[in-house]
Amino acid sequence: MKSRLKLPEPSLLTPAQQLVFEDIVRTRGNVEGPFLAWLLSPGLADPAQKLGAFCRFGTNLSHVETELLILYVAAHYACTAEQQIHEPIAQKAGLSSEVIAAIRTGGVPPLATSRQRLLADVTIELLDTKTLQETTYSKASSQLGEVTLVEVVGVIGYYAMVAYTLNAFSFSVS
């Protein structure tokens, strides 16, 4: 990845940075994207990467549902790097090329299930209005359950932070 930020060289990491680096590699297989920036501040990087691991792998959402949320966040923030990273993951998880392209361009994707449509509606409304209207909240809490709805909001918020990081430091996939 490229960035306008001076990214840390793995051989020059401080002991605190090295511990976080190793944890990220252990859970993800590589240190890419926002983790490169966050490593400059291991106090931020460590809890952020743990939250990210939970958001991707530990919620009540399926992999395809998580990727759906991530793509909506990436599109909302026009975060090309986040799109480049997650579109192939989303496709492998089961989202079609048509769905991915529609989300990227602001279209209406042909989502496979009513649950995916609800997740899309919640994500779009939260990103656009910064809140959930009572009808959306009631429908989502009823159909998803409050625990899952809390996790949905957490995933959206976490990936907004990822998008801000990638955009602020002009990350791009090489």
Long-range contacts (C-beta under 8 A, 24 or more apart in sequence): 1-32, 1-33, 1-36, 1-81, 1-171, 1-172, 1-173, 1-174, 2-170, 2-171, 2-172, 2-173, 2-174, 3-36, 3-37, 3-169, 3-170, 3-171, 3-172, 4-169, 4-170, 5-36, 5-37, 5-40, 5-169, 5-170, 7-36, 7-37, 7-39, 8-36, 8-39, 8-40, 13-39, 14-42, 16-42, 16-43, 17-42, 17-45, 19-46, 20-45, 20-46, 20-49, 23-49, 23-50, 24-49, 27-53, 28-53, 32-85, 33-81, 33-82, 33-85, 33-162, 33-165, 33-166, 33-171, 34-161, 34-162, 34-165, 34-166, 34-171, 36-171, 37-165, 37-169, 37-171, 38-165, 48-161, 51-154, 51-158, 52-158, 52-162, 54-154, 55-151, 55-154, 55-155, 55-158, 55-159, 59-148, 59-151, 59-152, 59-154, 59-155, 60-145, 60-147, 60-148, 60-151, 61-119, 61-148, 61-151, 61-152, 61-155, 62-93, 63-93, 63-94, 64-90, 64-93, 64-94, 64-95, 64-116, 65-115, 65-116, 65-119, 66-93, 66-155, 67-93, 67-95, 68-95, 68-99, 68-103, 68-111, 68-116, 68-119, 68-120, 68-123, 69-119, 69-123, 69-152, 69-155, 69-156, 69-159, 70-155, 70-159, 71-95, 71-100, 71-103, 71-104, 72-103, 72-120, 72-123, 72-124, 72-127, 72-156, 73-123, 73-127, 73-156, 73-159, 73-160, 73-162, 73-163, 74-104, 74-159, 74-163, 75-103, 75-104, 75-105, 75-106, 76-127, 76-128, 76-163, 77-160, 77-163, 77-164, 77-167, 78-167, 79-162, 79-163, 79-166, 79-167, 80-172, 81-166, 81-167, 81-171, 81-172, 81-173, 82-159, 82-162, 82-163, 82-166, 84-172, 84-173, 85-173, 115-143, 115-144, 118-143, 118-144, 119-144, 119-152, 122-149, 122-152, 123-152, 123-156, 126-153, 126-156, 127-156, 127-160
